[in-house]
Amino acid sequence: MQFEKDSLIQVKRLSSDDSYYSNVFKKTEKLVSVIFYVLSETKLSPNTETHIQIIKDRALKTHELSLETLMLQRHELHEGLLRFQYGLVALQSTLTIAAVARVIPEDIARLFAEQLDALLRYLSNHYLNKEGVPSGELSEIAPVRATPRPVSKSGSAPQRQRRVNIPAGDISTDAYLVYSQLTDRAERIKTVLEAKPEATIKDIAEVITDVSEKTIQRELNSLIEKGQVSREGERRWSRYSVVK
């Protein structure tokens, strides 16, 4: 007897969509990790304890919602993404209030706000637009393109982002996640030197891994000429510090 071959039903979920996984889920995961790192460096007091606990709860809930979106089925897609969107908004609002209450530094709160805003815009533009996106087409969504830097009417670039203060002596991976958002190479080098005075080029290269040691050397030479960085020793024994 010949049996009819079973037909296969293809179910596409967000977990198989590389664009969503990289640009939404992984970025949410990274952001939540950085939030917990910053909170671990925040001094507990009667004024900060309540804010810190609320932020932790919101951050964990946001991460849980992002995990849930990966396994949404077609009939759950829109509602599940809306729940996740609300979680992001709630976290953003909680961090804003904490910044106003001076629980977390203003410059770090600004970084969090920018990252959350980028996530919300990407989620809205690519997955929650008015027309909607059929789940069968999820794998065909094009990756997000980098947005060019805006230029003012005078033709000059906008004011450079303020540097983030990292606890002295801390050049851990978690700390780098916070200030790796900085695009100015010289500012990044100065931030590392403030965290670890008398650092060698190899010390800096262990933190700033997206450029070569030669590039770091050129940036250091430029900073020395500007009087912003000092050097002690010669050649491979050289150690660098920020001029106070």
The 8 nearest C-alpha neighbors of each residue, nearest first, counted from 0:
[[1, 2, 3, 4, 5, 6, 7, 8],
 [0, 2, 3, 4, 5, 6, 7, 8],
 [3, 1, 4, 0, 5, 6, 7, 8],
 [2, 4, 5, 1, 6, 0, 7, 8],
 [5, 3, 2, 6, 1, 7, 0, 8],
 [6, 4, 3, 7, 2, 8, 1, 9],
 [5, 7, 4, 8, 3, 9, 2, 10],
 [8, 6, 9, 5, 4, 10, 3, 11],
 [9, 7, 10, 6, 5, 11, 135, 4],
 [8, 10, 7, 11, 135, 6, 12, 134],
 [11, 9, 8, 12, 135, 72, 73, 134],
 [10, 12, 135, 134, 9, 15, 13, 137],
 [11, 13, 14, 15, 70, 71, 72, 69],
 [12, 14, 69, 16, 15, 19, 70, 68],
 [13, 15, 69, 12, 16, 20, 70, 17],
 [16, 14, 13, 12, 17, 11, 138, 20],
 [15, 17, 138, 13, 19, 18, 14, 137],
 [18, 16, 20, 19, 21, 15, 138, 14],
 [17, 19, 142, 21, 16, 20, 22, 140],
 [18, 20, 23, 22, 16, 17, 21, 13],
 [19, 21, 24, 17, 18, 23, 22, 25],
 [22, 20, 25, 18, 19, 23, 17, 24],
 [23, 21, 19, 18, 20, 26, 24, 25],
 [22, 24, 19, 26, 20, 21, 25, 27],
 [23, 25, 20, 27, 26, 65, 21, 28],
 [26, 24, 28, 21, 27, 23, 20, 29],
 [27, 25, 29, 28, 23, 24, 22, 30],
 [26, 28, 30, 24, 25, 29, 23, 31],
 [27, 29, 25, 31, 26, 30, 24, 32],
 [30, 28, 26, 32, 27, 31, 25, 33],
 [29, 31, 27, 33, 32, 28, 26, 34],
 [30, 32, 34, 28, 33, 29, 58, 27],
 [33, 31, 29, 35, 30, 34, 36, 28],
 [34, 32, 36, 30, 35, 31, 37, 177],
 [35, 33, 31, 37, 36, 32, 38, 30],
 [34, 36, 38, 32, 33, 37, 39, 31],
 [35, 37, 33, 39, 34, 38, 32, 173],
 [36, 38, 34, 40, 39, 35, 33, 41],
 [37, 39, 41, 35, 40, 36, 34, 51],
 [38, 40, 36, 37, 41, 35, 42, 34],
 [39, 41, 37, 38, 42, 36, 166, 35],
 [42, 40, 38, 39, 43, 37, 103, 102],
 [41, 43, 40, 44, 47, 39, 38, 102],
 [44, 42, 48, 47, 41, 45, 46, 51],
 [43, 45, 47, 46, 48, 42, 49, 41],
 [44, 46, 48, 47, 43, 49, 50, 42],
 [47, 45, 44, 48, 49, 50, 43, 102],
 [48, 46, 44, 50, 49, 45, 102, 43],
 [47, 49, 51, 50, 45, 43, 44, 46],
 [50, 48, 52, 51, 47, 53, 46, 45],
 [51, 49, 53, 47, 52, 48, 54, 97],
 [52, 50, 54, 48, 53, 49, 47, 55],
 [53, 51, 55, 49, 54, 50, 56, 48],
 [52, 54, 56, 50, 55, 51, 57, 49],
 [55, 53, 57, 51, 52, 56, 58, 50],
 [56, 54, 52, 58, 53, 57, 59, 51],
 [57, 55, 53, 59, 54, 58, 60, 52],
 [56, 58, 60, 54, 55, 90, 59, 61],
 [57, 59, 55, 61, 60, 56, 31, 54],
 [60, 58, 62, 56, 61, 57, 55, 63],
 [59, 61, 63, 57, 62, 58, 56, 64],
 [60, 62, 58, 64, 86, 59, 63, 57],
 [61, 63, 65, 59, 60, 64, 58, 66],
 [64, 62, 60, 66, 61, 65, 59, 67],
 [63, 65, 67, 61, 83, 66, 62, 60],
 [64, 66, 62, 68, 67, 63, 24, 83],
 [67, 65, 63, 64, 68, 69, 62, 24],
 [66, 68, 64, 65, 69, 70, 63, 71],
 [69, 67, 71, 65, 66, 70, 79, 64],
 [68, 70, 14, 13, 67, 66, 71, 12],
 [69, 71, 68, 12, 67, 72, 14, 13],
 [72, 70, 68, 76, 75, 69, 12, 73],
 [73, 71, 75, 74, 76, 70, 12, 10],
 [72, 74, 76, 75, 134, 71, 12, 133],
 [73, 75, 72, 76, 77, 71, 78, 134],
 [76, 74, 72, 73, 71, 78, 79, 77],
 [75, 77, 73, 79, 71, 78, 74, 72],
 [76, 78, 80, 79, 75, 81, 127, 74],
 [77, 79, 81, 80, 76, 75, 82, 74],
 [80, 78, 82, 76, 81, 77, 75, 68],
 [81, 79, 83, 77, 82, 78, 84, 76],
 [80, 82, 84, 78, 83, 79, 85, 77],
 [83, 81, 85, 79, 80, 84, 86, 78],
 [82, 84, 86, 80, 64, 81, 85, 65],
 [85, 83, 81, 87, 86, 82, 80, 88],
 [84, 86, 88, 82, 83, 87, 89, 81],
 [87, 85, 83, 89, 61, 84, 88, 90],
 [86, 88, 90, 84, 85, 89, 91, 61],
 [87, 89, 85, 91, 90, 86, 92, 84],
 [88, 90, 86, 92, 91, 87, 85, 93],
 [89, 91, 93, 87, 88, 92, 57, 86],
 [90, 92, 88, 94, 89, 93, 87, 95],
 [93, 91, 95, 89, 90, 94, 88, 96],
 [92, 94, 90, 96, 95, 91, 89, 97],
 [95, 93, 97, 91, 96, 92, 98, 90],
 [94, 96, 92, 98, 97, 93, 91, 99],
 [95, 97, 99, 93, 98, 94, 100, 92],
 [98, 96, 94, 100, 102, 95, 99, 103],
 [97, 99, 101, 95, 103, 100, 96, 102],
 [100, 98, 96, 101, 97, 95, 102, 105],
 [99, 101, 97, 98, 102, 96, 103, 47],
 [102, 100, 98, 99, 103, 97, 104, 105],
 [103, 101, 97, 100, 98, 47, 104, 50],
 [102, 104, 98, 101, 97, 105, 108, 107],
 [105, 103, 107, 106, 108, 98, 101, 102],
 [104, 106, 108, 107, 98, 109, 103, 101],
 [107, 105, 109, 108, 104, 163, 110, 161],
 [106, 108, 110, 109, 104, 105, 163, 111],
 [109, 107, 105, 111, 110, 106, 98, 112],
 [110, 108, 112, 106, 107, 111, 105, 113],
 [111, 109, 107, 113, 108, 112, 114, 106],
 [110, 112, 108, 114, 109, 113, 115, 107],
 [111, 113, 109, 115, 110, 114, 116, 108],
 [114, 112, 116, 110, 111, 115, 117, 109],
 [113, 115, 117, 111, 116, 112, 110, 118],
 [116, 114, 118, 112, 117, 113, 111, 119],
 [115, 117, 113, 119, 118, 114, 112, 120],
 [116, 118, 114, 120, 115, 119, 121, 113],
 [119, 117, 115, 121, 116, 120, 122, 23],
 [120, 118, 122, 116, 121, 117, 123, 115],
 [119, 121, 123, 117, 122, 118, 124, 116],
 [122, 120, 118, 124, 123, 119, 125, 117],
 [123, 121, 119, 126, 120, 125, 124, 118],
 [122, 124, 127, 120, 121, 126, 125, 128],
 [125, 123, 121, 128, 122, 120, 126, 127],
 [124, 126, 122, 123, 121, 127, 128, 140],
 [127, 125, 122, 123, 128, 132, 124, 131],
 [128, 126, 123, 131, 125, 124, 122, 129],
 [127, 129, 131, 124, 130, 123, 126, 125],
 [130, 128, 131, 127, 132, 124, 123, 126],
 [129, 131, 128, 132, 127, 133, 126, 125],
 [132, 130, 128, 129, 127, 126, 133, 77],
 [131, 133, 126, 134, 130, 136, 137, 127],
 [134, 132, 135, 136, 131, 137, 73, 76],
 [133, 135, 137, 136, 73, 11, 132, 12],
 [136, 134, 133, 137, 11, 138, 10, 132],
 [137, 135, 134, 139, 133, 138, 132, 140],
 [136, 138, 134, 139, 140, 135, 16, 133],
 [137, 139, 16, 136, 140, 15, 17, 135],
 [140, 138, 136, 137, 141, 16, 135, 18],
 [141, 139, 137, 138, 142, 136, 18, 125],
 [140, 142, 139, 143, 18, 138, 144, 125],
 [143, 141, 18, 144, 140, 22, 17, 19],
 [142, 144, 141, 145, 121, 18, 22, 125],
 [145, 143, 146, 142, 141, 147, 121, 22],
 [144, 146, 147, 143, 148, 142, 117, 121],
 [145, 147, 144, 148, 149, 143, 117, 121],
 [148, 146, 149, 145, 150, 144, 156, 157],
 [147, 149, 146, 150, 156, 157, 145, 151],
 [150, 148, 147, 151, 156, 157, 146, 155],
 [149, 151, 156, 154, 155, 157, 148, 152],
 [150, 152, 154, 153, 155, 156, 157, 149],
 [153, 151, 154, 150, 155, 156, 149, 157],
 [152, 154, 151, 155, 150, 156, 157, 149],
 [155, 153, 151, 152, 150, 156, 157, 149],
 [156, 154, 153, 151, 150, 157, 152, 158],
 [155, 157, 150, 151, 158, 154, 149, 148],
 [158, 156, 159, 150, 151, 155, 149, 148],
 [159, 157, 160, 156, 161, 155, 151, 150],
 [160, 158, 157, 161, 156, 183, 162, 182],
 [159, 161, 158, 162, 181, 182, 157, 183],
 [162, 160, 159, 163, 106, 181, 158, 186],
 [161, 163, 160, 164, 186, 181, 190, 106],
 [162, 164, 106, 178, 107, 165, 161, 190],
 [163, 165, 162, 166, 190, 106, 107, 178],
 [164, 166, 194, 163, 167, 174, 169, 190],
 [167, 165, 169, 168, 194, 164, 40, 174],
 [168, 166, 194, 169, 165, 195, 193, 170],
 [167, 169, 194, 195, 170, 166, 196, 193],
 [168, 170, 167, 171, 166, 194, 174, 165],
 [169, 171, 174, 168, 194, 175, 172, 191],
 [172, 170, 174, 173, 169, 175, 206, 176],
 [171, 173, 175, 174, 176, 170, 206, 169],
 [174, 172, 176, 171, 175, 33, 36, 177],
 [175, 173, 171, 176, 172, 177, 170, 169],
 [174, 176, 172, 177, 178, 173, 179, 171],
 [177, 175, 173, 179, 174, 178, 172, 33],
 [178, 176, 175, 174, 179, 33, 180, 173],
 [177, 179, 180, 175, 181, 176, 163, 174],
 [178, 180, 181, 176, 175, 177, 187, 182],
 [181, 179, 178, 182, 177, 176, 110, 175],
 [182, 180, 179, 183, 178, 187, 162, 160],
 [181, 183, 184, 180, 179, 187, 186, 160],
 [182, 184, 186, 185, 181, 187, 159, 160],
 [185, 183, 187, 186, 182, 188, 218, 181],
 [184, 186, 188, 187, 183, 218, 189, 222],
 [187, 185, 189, 183, 188, 184, 190, 162],
 [186, 188, 190, 184, 185, 189, 183, 191],
 [187, 189, 185, 191, 190, 186, 192, 184],
 [190, 188, 192, 186, 191, 187, 193, 185],
 [191, 189, 187, 193, 188, 192, 186, 194],
 [190, 192, 194, 188, 189, 193, 195, 187],
 [193, 191, 195, 189, 196, 194, 190, 240],
 [192, 194, 190, 191, 195, 196, 189, 241],
 [193, 195, 167, 168, 191, 192, 169, 165],
 [194, 196, 192, 168, 193, 198, 191, 197],
 [197, 195, 240, 192, 198, 193, 194, 239],
 [198, 196, 239, 238, 240, 195, 199, 192],
 [199, 197, 238, 239, 196, 202, 195, 192],
 [198, 200, 238, 202, 201, 237, 239, 203],
 [199, 201, 203, 202, 204, 212, 198, 216],
 [200, 202, 204, 199, 203, 205, 212, 198],
 [203, 201, 199, 205, 200, 204, 198, 206],
 [202, 204, 200, 201, 205, 206, 207, 199],
 [203, 205, 201, 207, 206, 202, 208, 200],
 [206, 204, 202, 203, 207, 208, 201, 200],
 [205, 207, 204, 203, 208, 170, 175, 202],
 [208, 206, 204, 209, 205, 203, 210, 188],
 [207, 209, 204, 210, 206, 205, 211, 203],
 [208, 210, 207, 211, 204, 206, 205, 212],
 [211, 209, 208, 214, 212, 207, 215, 204],
 [210, 212, 214, 213, 215, 209, 204, 208],
 [211, 213, 215, 214, 216, 204, 200, 210],
 [214, 212, 216, 211, 215, 217, 210, 218],
 [213, 215, 217, 211, 216, 212, 218, 210],
 [214, 216, 212, 218, 213, 217, 219, 211],
 [215, 217, 213, 219, 214, 218, 212, 220],
 [218, 216, 214, 220, 219, 215, 221, 213],
 [219, 217, 221, 215, 216, 220, 185, 222],
 [218, 220, 222, 216, 221, 217, 223, 215],
 [221, 219, 223, 217, 218, 222, 216, 224],
 [220, 222, 218, 224, 219, 223, 217, 225],
 [223, 221, 219, 225, 227, 224, 228, 220],
 [222, 224, 228, 226, 220, 225, 221, 227],
 [225, 223, 221, 226, 222, 220, 227, 228],
 [226, 224, 222, 223, 227, 221, 228, 220],
 [227, 225, 223, 224, 228, 222, 242, 229],
 [226, 228, 242, 222, 225, 223, 241, 229],
 [229, 227, 241, 223, 242, 222, 240, 226],
 [228, 230, 240, 239, 223, 242, 241, 231],
 [231, 229, 239, 238, 237, 232, 240, 228],
 [230, 232, 238, 237, 239, 233, 229, 197],
 [233, 231, 237, 236, 238, 230, 234, 235],
 [234, 232, 237, 236, 235, 231, 230, 238],
 [233, 235, 237, 236, 232, 238, 231, 200],
 [234, 236, 237, 233, 199, 232, 200, 238],
 [237, 235, 234, 233, 232, 238, 199, 231],
 [238, 236, 232, 233, 234, 235, 231, 199],
 [239, 237, 199, 197, 198, 231, 230, 232],
 [238, 240, 230, 197, 198, 229, 199, 231],
 [241, 239, 196, 197, 229, 192, 228, 242],
 [240, 242, 228, 192, 227, 243, 229, 193],
 [243, 241, 228, 227, 229, 240, 226, 223],
 [242, 241, 227, 228, 240, 193, 229, 226]]
